[in-house]
Amino acid sequence: MIAEIKKTAEQKMQKSIEALKTDLAKVRTGRAHTGLLDHIQVEYYGSMVPVNQVAGISLLDARTIGVQPWEKPMFAKVEKAIRDSDLGLNPANQGDIIRVPMPPLTEERRRELIKVVRHEGETAKVAIRNLRRDANNHLKDATKEKEISEDDERRAQDEVQKLTDRYVAEVDRLLSQKEQELLQV
């Protein structure tokens, strides 16, 4: 019973970390990377799909992403979707490929991005703490139902707290890593 509750809590906390990593990957640093365009949606025969499902995405150099739509009619749609995204990018159509240059980050923009990163981190920490609360509530319910003893409940709560501390430390590590990336010129 206790092992099951801890295992479930740990799996969910790991998913929170994965979600944070995904969110942090969307926050761009000065360098180009193909994952930057993953969340951009483009209309394809009446339905919205990620741009990487209608085009090949590659790095042309350290500051330029190349997007090569597989069908000619998609060039304009992909270009418009990238331009209209929240990334502040300005793609250029060059006939057979769309070049997406990464503008250099200003100091002010870097500070804004650090605030965004910290907010994402805080959201992840809140999610992890909520999972701790849920696990502790399950343990209390099990104690009330006489499925586990009070001593076992206390020990399990301590273990859940250690698990929580470990994942919160992981969030802090990811945040400081991303902040260092953003501050590099």
For each residue, the residues with C-beta under 8 A, 3 or more apart:
1: 4 5 142 147 148
2: 5 6 139 142 148 152 156
3: 6 7
4: 1 7 8
5: 1 2 8 9 135 138 139 142 156 160
6: 2 3 9 10 135 156 159 160 163
7: 3 4 10 11
8: 4 5 11 12 135
9: 5 6 12 13 131 132 134 135 160 163
10: 6 7 13 14 163
11: 7 8 14 15
12: 8 9 15 16 131
13: 9 10 16 17 128 131 163 164 167
14: 10 11 17 18 167
15: 11 12 18 19
16: 12 13 19 20 124 127 128 131 167
17: 13 14 20 21 124 167 170 171 174
18: 14 15 21 22
19: 15 16 22 23 124 127
20: 16 17 23 24 120 121 123 124 171 174
21: 17 18 24 25 174
22: 18 19 25 26
23: 19 20 26 27 120
24: 20 21 27 117 120 174 178
25: 21 22 33 35 36 38
26: 22 23 35 36 38 39
27: 23 24 113 116 117 120 178 182
28: 36 87 102 105 113
29: 105 181 182 184
30: 63 102 104 105 184 185
31: 62 63 102
32: 36 59 61 62 63 64 65 100 102
33: 25 36 59 65
34: 37 38 52 57 58 59 65
35: 25 26 38
36: 25 26 28 32 33 65 87
37: 34 40 51 52 57 65 67 82 100
38: 25 26 34 35 50 51 52
39: 26 50
40: 37 50 51 81 82 85 87
41: 48 49 50 51 81
42: 48 49 50 51 54 74 77 78 81
43: 46 47 48 77 81
44: 47 48 49 53 54 74 77
45:
46: 43
47: 43 44
48: 41 42 43 44
49: 41 42 44 53 54
50: 38 39 40 41 42 53
51: 37 38 40 41 42 54 55 57 67 78 81 82
52: 34 37 38 55 57
53: 44 49 50
54: 42 44 49 51 69 70 71 74 78
55: 51 52 67 68 69 70 74 78 98
56: 67 68 70
57: 34 37 51 52 65 66 67 68
58: 34 65 66 68
59: 32 33 34 62 64 65 66
60: 64 65 66 99
61: 32 64
62: 31 32 59
63: 30 31 32 101 102
64: 32 59 60 61 99 100 101 102
65: 32 33 34 36 37 57 58 59 60 99 100 102
66: 57 58 59 60 97 98 99 100
67: 37 51 55 56 57 78 82 91 97 98 100
68: 55 56 57 58 96 97 98
69: 54 55 72 74 75 78 98
70: 54 55 56 74
71: 54 74
72: 69 75
73: 76 77
74: 42 44 54 55 69 70 71 77 78
75: 69 72 78 79 93 98
76: 73 79 80 93
77: 42 43 44 73 74 80 81
78: 42 51 54 55 67 69 74 75 81 82 91 98
79: 75 76 82 83 91 93 98
80: 76 77 83 84
81: 40 41 42 43 51 77 78 84 85
82: 37 40 51 67 78 79 85 87 89 91 98 100
83: 79 80 89 90 91
84: 80 81
85: 40 81 82 89
86:
87: 28 36 40 82
88: 103
89: 82 83 85 100 101 102 103
90: 83 100 101 103
91: 67 78 79 82 83 98 99 100
92: 98 99 100 101
93: 75 76 79 98
94: 97 98 99
95:
96: 68
97: 66 67 68 94
98: 55 66 67 68 69 75 78 79 82 91 92 93 94
99: 60 64 65 66 91 92 94
100: 32 37 64 65 66 67 82 89 90 91 92
101: 63 64 89 90 92
102: 28 30 31 32 63 64 65 89
103: 88 89 90
104: 30
105: 28 29 30 109 110 113 182
106: 109 110
107: 110 111
108: 111 112
109: 105 106 112 113
110: 105 106 107 113 114 182 183
111: 107 108 114 115
112: 108 109 115 116
113: 27 28 105 109 110 116 117 182
114: 110 111 117 118 179 182 183
115: 111 112 118 119
116: 27 112 113 119 120
117: 24 27 113 114 120 121 175 178 179 182
118: 114 115 121 122 175
119: 115 116 122 123
120: 20 23 24 27 116 117 123 124
121: 20 117 118 124 125 171 172 174 175
122: 118 119 125 126
123: 20 119 120 126 127
124: 16 17 19 20 120 121 127 128 171
125: 121 122 128 129 168 171
126: 122 123 129 130
127: 16 19 123 124 130 131
128: 13 16 124 125 131 132 164 167 168 171
129: 125 126 132 133 164 168
130: 126 127 133 134
131: 9 12 13 16 127 128 134 135 164
132: 9 128 129 135 136 160 161 163 164
133: 129 130 136 137
134: 9 130 131 137 138
135: 5 6 8 9 131 132 138 139 160
136: 132 133 139 140 157 160
137: 133 134 140 141
138: 5 134 135 141 142
139: 2 5 135 136 142 143 148 153 156 157 160
140: 136 137 143 144 153
141: 137 138 144 145
142: 1 2 5 138 139 145 147 148 153
143: 139 140 146 147 148 149 150 153
144: 140 141
145: 141 142
146: 143
147: 1 142 143
148: 1 2 139 142 143 152 153 156
149: 143 152 153
150: 143 153 154
151: 154 155
152: 2 148 149 155 156
153: 139 140 142 143 148 149 150 156 157
154: 150 151 157 158
155: 151 152 158 159
156: 2 5 6 139 148 152 153 159 160
157: 136 139 153 154 160 161
158: 154 155 161 162
159: 6 155 156 162 163
160: 5 6 9 132 135 136 139 156 157 163 164
161: 132 157 158 164 165
162: 158 159 165 166
163: 6 9 10 13 132 159 160 166 167
164: 13 128 129 131 132 160 161 167 168
165: 161 162 168 169
166: 162 163 169 170
167: 13 14 16 17 128 163 164 170 171
168: 125 128 129 164 165 171 172
169: 165 166 172 173
170: 17 166 167 173 174
171: 17 20 121 124 125 128 167 168 174 175
172: 121 168 169 175 176
173: 169 170 176 177
174: 17 20 21 24 121 170 171 177 178
175: 117 118 121 171 172 178 179
176: 172 173 179 180
177: 173 174 180 181
178: 24 27 117 174 175 181 182
179: 114 117 175 176 182 183
180: 176 177 183 184
181: 29 177 178 184
182: 27 29 105 110 113 114 117 178 179
183: 110 114 179 180
184: 29 30 180 181
185: 30
